[in-house]
Amino acid sequence: MQRSGAGARRPHVVLLSLTSVDGRLDGFPADLGLYYELAGAVPHEAVLTGSGTMVAAAAADGVDLAAQDPEPPSAVEPDPAAEPDARPVLVLVDSGGRVTRFAWLRAVPYWRDVLVLCSSATPAVHRDRLRRHRVPHLVVGEDRVDLAAALGLLAGRYAVRAVRVDAGGGLAGALVRAGLVDELRLVVAPYLAGDATDRPLRLVDRIGTDAARPLRLEAVERLRAGHTLLRYVVPEA
């Protein structure tokens, strides 16, 4: 399914998040196995994430972003007889060039490759790094990534029909403010996180209006170990 957004066709966008009962993304024991089981059940050809999420992932995996990947070997021509890779592509929003290493990301088995979204403000040294390491990338937007334009390119150039968002509140909020989220799937863990961390991570930051945004509840599903899946549709404005 594709939707119209910002004057162009774009993929269907699903925001999937694992939260505490009080809407925090951290500060509680996260059942990541359950989360990724549910993520695999969401039809999608691309996973959209932000630089903050990947910087945190690098730290958790012991990847030093201050170091450099070795220069890549010569490009290998794809085998025309090979079966098409059905895994999604990881689409990374990184206007600031914060994620500087890609070998570890490409080694993750959940996606087939990485596509980086830059803007005209992305440092030239970073764009040169992407070229040297043959990391596919798009320049969309002036001082920051134009998310609507990027989604349009994913639909038109890469035939992406559906996107799963795996991101923190910053990118989630930017997508909501731009009217680019069609569905929310919330995995609610049976915990109150409260102030368990110094800077709690919220599900969505700054939705762009002082009034509450209405959602339409589509389904409620009881999961294992006290978890609940809530599915909401975001009505078109």
Sine and cosine of phi, psi and omega as CSV:
sin_phi,cos_phi,sin_psi,cos_psi,sin_omega,cos_omega
0.00,0.00,0.70,-0.72,0.08,-1.00
-0.86,-0.51,0.48,-0.88,-0.02,-1.00
-0.86,-0.51,0.35,-0.94,0.12,-0.99
-1.00,0.01,0.71,-0.71,0.03,-1.00
-0.45,-0.89,0.75,-0.66,0.02,-1.00
0.80,0.60,0.62,0.79,0.11,-0.99
0.99,0.14,0.14,0.99,-0.04,-1.00
-0.62,-0.79,0.38,-0.93,0.10,-0.99
-0.93,0.37,0.62,-0.78,0.01,-1.00
-0.57,-0.82,0.27,-0.96,0.02,-1.00
-0.94,0.34,0.33,-0.95,0.19,-0.98
-0.94,0.34,0.75,-0.66,-0.11,-0.99
-0.90,-0.44,0.85,-0.53,0.01,-1.00
-0.90,-0.43,0.84,-0.55,0.09,-1.00
-0.99,-0.10,0.92,-0.39,0.02,-1.00
-0.94,-0.35,0.82,-0.57,-0.02,-1.00
-0.65,-0.76,0.52,-0.85,0.12,-0.99
-0.97,-0.25,0.89,-0.45,-0.11,-0.99
-0.77,-0.63,0.32,-0.95,0.20,-0.98
-0.98,0.20,0.13,-0.99,0.01,-1.00
-0.88,0.48,-0.51,0.86,0.02,-1.00
-1.00,-0.07,0.38,0.93,0.20,-0.98
0.97,0.24,0.41,0.91,0.04,-1.00
-0.99,-0.12,0.52,-0.86,0.04,-1.00
-1.00,-0.10,-0.15,0.99,-0.01,-1.00
-0.63,-0.78,0.05,-1.00,0.04,-1.00
1.00,0.06,0.27,0.96,0.05,-1.00
-0.49,-0.87,0.35,-0.94,0.01,-1.00
-0.93,0.35,0.93,-0.37,-0.07,-1.00
-1.00,-0.02,0.80,-0.60,0.07,-1.00
-1.00,0.07,1.00,0.08,-0.06,-1.00
-0.94,0.35,-0.47,0.88,0.08,-1.00
-0.87,0.49,-0.72,0.70,0.04,-1.00
-0.90,0.44,-0.68,0.73,-0.01,-1.00
-0.84,0.54,-0.73,0.68,-0.07,-1.00
-0.97,0.24,-0.41,0.91,0.18,-0.98
-0.87,0.48,-0.72,0.69,-0.02,-1.00
-0.94,0.34,-0.58,0.81,0.03,-1.00
-0.88,0.48,-0.63,0.77,0.01,-1.00
-0.92,0.39,-0.35,0.94,0.00,-1.00
-1.00,0.06,-0.13,0.99,0.03,-1.00
-1.00,0.05,0.88,-0.47,0.03,-1.00
-0.89,0.46,0.81,-0.58,0.02,-1.00
-0.26,-0.97,0.51,-0.86,0.09,-1.00
-0.95,-0.30,-0.11,0.99,-0.01,-1.00
-0.55,-0.84,0.56,-0.83,0.12,-0.99
-0.92,-0.38,0.86,-0.50,-0.03,-1.00
-0.99,-0.16,0.81,-0.59,-0.01,-1.00
-0.64,-0.77,0.20,-0.98,-0.03,-1.00
-0.93,-0.36,0.24,-0.97,-0.04,-1.00
-0.90,0.43,-0.58,0.82,0.01,-1.00
-0.88,0.47,-0.66,0.75,0.03,-1.00
-0.89,0.45,-0.66,0.75,-0.04,-1.00
-0.97,0.24,-0.52,0.85,0.10,-0.99
-0.90,0.44,-0.67,0.74,0.05,-1.00
-0.91,0.42,-0.63,0.77,0.03,-1.00
-0.90,0.43,-0.64,0.77,0.03,-1.00
-0.88,0.47,-0.69,0.72,0.02,-1.00
-0.89,0.46,-0.67,0.74,0.00,-1.00
-0.91,0.42,-0.53,0.85,-0.02,-1.00
-1.00,0.00,0.03,1.00,0.00,-1.00
0.96,0.28,0.44,0.90,0.00,-1.00
-1.00,-0.05,0.85,-0.53,-0.02,-1.00
-1.00,0.05,0.96,-0.28,-0.03,-1.00
-0.96,0.27,-0.16,0.99,0.08,-1.00
-0.99,0.17,-0.29,0.96,0.05,-1.00
-1.00,0.06,0.00,-1.00,-0.04,-1.00
-0.84,-0.54,0.59,-0.81,0.18,-0.98
-0.93,0.36,0.51,-0.86,0.12,-0.99
-0.90,0.43,0.40,-0.91,0.03,-1.00
-0.88,0.48,0.69,-0.72,-0.07,-1.00
-0.94,0.33,0.44,-0.90,0.09,-1.00
-0.94,0.33,0.12,-0.99,0.03,-1.00
-0.86,0.51,0.53,-0.85,-0.02,-1.00
-0.89,0.46,0.61,-0.79,0.03,-1.00
-0.95,-0.30,0.77,-0.64,0.02,-1.00
-0.92,0.39,0.69,-0.72,0.01,-1.00
-0.91,0.41,0.50,-0.86,0.02,-1.00
-0.98,0.19,0.91,-0.41,-0.04,-1.00
-0.90,0.43,-0.33,0.94,-0.02,-1.00
-1.00,0.02,-0.12,0.99,-0.05,-1.00
-0.95,0.32,0.51,-0.86,0.06,-1.00
-0.92,0.39,0.61,-0.79,0.05,-1.00
-0.86,0.51,0.63,-0.78,0.00,-1.00
-0.99,0.13,0.91,-0.41,-0.08,-1.00
-1.00,0.09,-0.05,1.00,-0.01,-1.00
-0.94,0.35,0.46,-0.89,0.04,-1.00
-0.95,0.31,0.25,-0.97,0.13,-0.99
-0.99,-0.11,0.62,-0.79,0.09,-1.00
-1.00,0.08,0.85,-0.53,-0.01,-1.00
-0.95,-0.33,0.91,-0.42,-0.13,-0.99
-0.96,-0.29,0.87,-0.49,0.08,-1.00
-1.00,0.10,0.93,-0.38,-0.12,-0.99
-0.49,-0.87,0.94,0.34,0.01,-1.00
-0.90,0.43,-0.52,0.85,-0.07,-1.00
-1.00,0.08,-0.07,1.00,-0.02,-1.00
0.92,0.40,0.64,0.77,-0.06,-1.00
-0.98,0.18,-0.54,0.84,-0.02,-1.00
-1.00,-0.04,0.94,-0.34,-0.18,-0.98
-0.95,-0.33,-0.07,1.00,0.01,-1.00
-0.80,-0.60,0.63,-0.77,-0.15,-0.99
-0.77,-0.63,-0.22,0.98,0.00,-1.00
-0.87,0.49,-0.66,0.75,0.00,-1.00
-0.92,0.38,-0.59,0.81,0.03,-1.00
-0.92,0.39,-0.66,0.75,-0.01,-1.00
-0.94,0.35,-0.35,0.94,0.01,-1.00
-0.99,0.13,-0.20,0.98,0.02,-1.00
-0.93,0.38,0.76,-0.64,-0.12,-0.99
-0.98,0.20,-0.07,1.00,-0.11,-0.99
-0.99,0.14,-0.25,0.97,0.02,-1.00
-0.66,-0.75,0.32,-0.95,-0.11,-0.99
-1.00,0.01,-0.41,0.91,0.04,-1.00
-0.20,-0.98,0.00,-1.00,-0.04,-1.00
-0.86,-0.50,0.70,-0.72,0.12,-0.99
-0.85,-0.53,0.84,-0.54,-0.07,-1.00
-0.98,-0.20,0.73,-0.68,0.07,-1.00
-0.99,-0.16,0.88,-0.47,0.02,-1.00
-0.92,-0.39,0.09,-1.00,0.15,-0.99
-0.80,-0.60,0.06,-1.00,0.05,-1.00
-0.90,0.44,-0.34,0.94,0.00,-1.00
-1.00,0.06,-0.09,1.00,0.02,-1.00
-0.88,0.47,0.76,-0.65,-0.03,-1.00
-0.79,0.61,0.67,-0.74,-0.02,-1.00
-0.86,0.51,-0.57,0.82,-0.01,-1.00
-0.90,0.44,-0.54,0.84,0.01,-1.00
-0.96,0.28,-0.67,0.74,0.03,-1.00
-0.90,0.44,-0.58,0.82,0.07,-1.00
-0.91,0.42,-0.62,0.78,0.05,-1.00
-0.88,0.48,-0.69,0.73,0.01,-1.00
-0.88,0.48,-0.66,0.75,0.01,-1.00
-0.91,0.41,-0.70,0.72,-0.04,-1.00
-0.89,0.45,-0.58,0.82,-0.03,-1.00
-1.00,-0.09,0.18,0.98,0.06,-1.00
0.79,0.61,0.71,0.70,0.07,-1.00
-1.00,-0.06,0.89,-0.46,0.03,-1.00
-0.84,0.53,0.67,-0.74,0.00,-1.00
-0.45,-0.89,0.42,-0.91,0.03,-1.00
-0.80,-0.60,0.61,-0.79,0.11,-0.99
-0.97,-0.23,0.94,-0.34,-0.04,-1.00
-0.71,-0.71,0.93,-0.36,0.00,-1.00
0.95,-0.32,0.31,-0.95,-0.04,-1.00
-1.00,-0.02,-0.98,0.19,-0.05,-1.00
-1.00,0.02,-0.22,0.97,0.07,-1.00
-0.47,-0.88,0.20,-0.98,-0.03,-1.00
-0.94,0.35,0.77,-0.64,0.09,-1.00
-0.99,0.12,0.98,-0.21,-0.12,-0.99
-0.92,0.39,-0.62,0.78,0.01,-1.00
-0.90,0.44,-0.70,0.71,0.02,-1.00
-0.90,0.43,-0.63,0.77,0.00,-1.00
-0.89,0.45,-0.69,0.73,0.02,-1.00
-0.91,0.42,-0.60,0.80,0.07,-1.00
-0.87,0.48,-0.64,0.76,0.04,-1.00
-0.93,0.37,-0.61,0.80,0.04,-1.00
-0.87,0.49,-0.63,0.78,0.02,-1.00
-0.95,0.31,-0.74,0.68,-0.12,-0.99
-0.98,0.21,-0.64,0.77,-0.10,-0.99
-1.00,-0.07,-0.52,0.85,-0.10,-0.99
-0.91,-0.41,0.08,1.00,0.05,-1.00
0.84,0.54,0.56,0.83,0.04,-1.00
-0.99,0.14,0.84,-0.54,-0.01,-1.00
-0.99,-0.15,-0.43,0.90,-0.04,-1.00
-0.57,-0.82,0.61,-0.79,-0.03,-1.00
-0.82,-0.58,0.72,-0.69,0.16,-0.99
-0.97,-0.23,0.79,-0.62,0.01,-1.00
-1.00,-0.06,0.82,-0.57,0.07,-1.00
-0.83,-0.56,1.00,0.01,-0.18,-0.98
-0.42,-0.91,0.20,-0.98,0.07,-1.00
-0.99,0.10,-0.15,-0.99,-0.11,-0.99
-0.91,0.41,-0.47,0.88,-0.02,-1.00
-0.90,0.43,-0.82,0.57,0.01,-1.00
-0.93,0.37,-0.63,0.77,0.04,-1.00
-0.86,0.51,-0.69,0.73,0.02,-1.00
-0.90,0.43,-0.65,0.76,0.02,-1.00
-0.89,0.46,-0.64,0.77,0.02,-1.00
-0.92,0.39,-0.67,0.74,0.02,-1.00
-0.90,0.44,-0.71,0.70,-0.01,-1.00
-0.87,0.49,-0.56,0.83,-0.02,-1.00
-1.00,0.09,0.01,1.00,0.00,-1.00
0.94,0.34,0.56,0.83,-0.13,-0.99
-0.93,-0.36,0.15,0.99,0.05,-1.00
-0.95,-0.31,0.79,-0.62,-0.02,-1.00
-0.99,-0.17,-0.49,0.87,-0.12,-0.99
-0.50,-0.86,0.63,-0.78,0.13,-0.99
-0.91,-0.42,0.77,-0.64,0.13,-0.99
-0.87,-0.49,0.93,-0.37,-0.08,-1.00
-0.94,-0.33,0.86,-0.51,0.13,-0.99
-1.00,-0.07,0.96,-0.30,-0.09,-1.00
-1.00,-0.08,0.89,-0.46,0.02,-1.00
-1.00,0.08,0.51,-0.86,-0.07,-1.00
-0.99,0.17,0.87,0.48,0.00,-1.00
-0.61,-0.79,0.51,-0.86,0.26,-0.97
-0.97,-0.24,0.91,-0.42,-0.05,-1.00
-0.99,0.15,-0.56,0.83,0.01,-1.00
0.81,0.59,-0.79,-0.61,0.01,-1.00
-0.95,-0.31,0.68,0.73,-0.03,-1.00
-0.92,0.40,-0.36,0.93,0.07,-1.00
-0.85,-0.53,0.34,-0.94,-0.05,-1.00
-0.91,0.42,-0.63,0.78,-0.01,-1.00
-0.77,-0.63,0.99,0.11,-0.07,-1.00
-0.85,0.53,0.64,-0.77,0.02,-1.00
-1.00,-0.02,0.80,-0.61,-0.01,-1.00
-1.00,-0.04,0.41,-0.91,0.01,-1.00
-0.87,0.49,-0.74,0.67,-0.02,-1.00
-0.65,-0.76,0.76,-0.65,0.05,-1.00
-0.98,-0.18,0.73,-0.69,0.19,-0.98
0.75,0.66,1.00,0.05,-0.05,-1.00
-0.98,0.18,-0.06,1.00,0.13,-0.99
1.00,-0.04,0.16,0.99,0.04,-1.00
-0.48,-0.88,0.50,-0.86,0.05,-1.00
-0.97,0.23,-0.37,0.93,-0.02,-1.00
-1.00,0.03,0.47,-0.88,0.06,-1.00
-0.91,0.42,0.59,-0.81,0.02,-1.00
-1.00,-0.04,0.83,-0.55,0.00,-1.00
-0.97,0.25,0.61,-0.79,0.09,-1.00
-0.82,-0.57,0.35,-0.94,0.03,-1.00
-0.92,-0.39,0.88,-0.48,-0.01,-1.00
-0.95,0.30,0.82,-0.57,-0.01,-1.00
-0.98,-0.21,-0.59,0.81,-0.06,-1.00
-0.31,-0.95,0.46,-0.89,0.12,-0.99
-0.76,-0.65,0.76,-0.65,-0.03,-1.00
-0.73,-0.68,0.79,-0.61,0.07,-1.00
-0.99,0.16,0.78,-0.63,-0.02,-1.00
-0.93,-0.36,-0.12,-0.99,-0.06,-1.00
-0.97,0.25,0.36,-0.93,0.12,-0.99
0.81,0.59,0.62,0.78,0.10,-1.00
0.98,0.19,0.09,1.00,0.03,-1.00
-0.99,0.13,0.44,-0.90,0.01,-1.00
-0.72,-0.69,0.67,-0.74,0.08,-1.00
-0.97,-0.23,0.85,-0.53,0.07,-1.00
-0.94,-0.35,0.79,-0.62,0.04,-1.00
-0.91,-0.41,0.85,-0.52,0.01,-1.00
-0.86,-0.51,0.59,-0.81,0.17,-0.99
-0.98,-0.20,0.66,-0.75,0.06,-1.00
-1.00,-0.06,0.94,-0.35,-0.01,-1.00
-0.89,0.46,0.56,-0.83,0.05,-1.00
-0.93,0.38,0.65,-0.76,-0.02,-1.00
-0.94,0.33,0.00,0.00,0.00,0.00
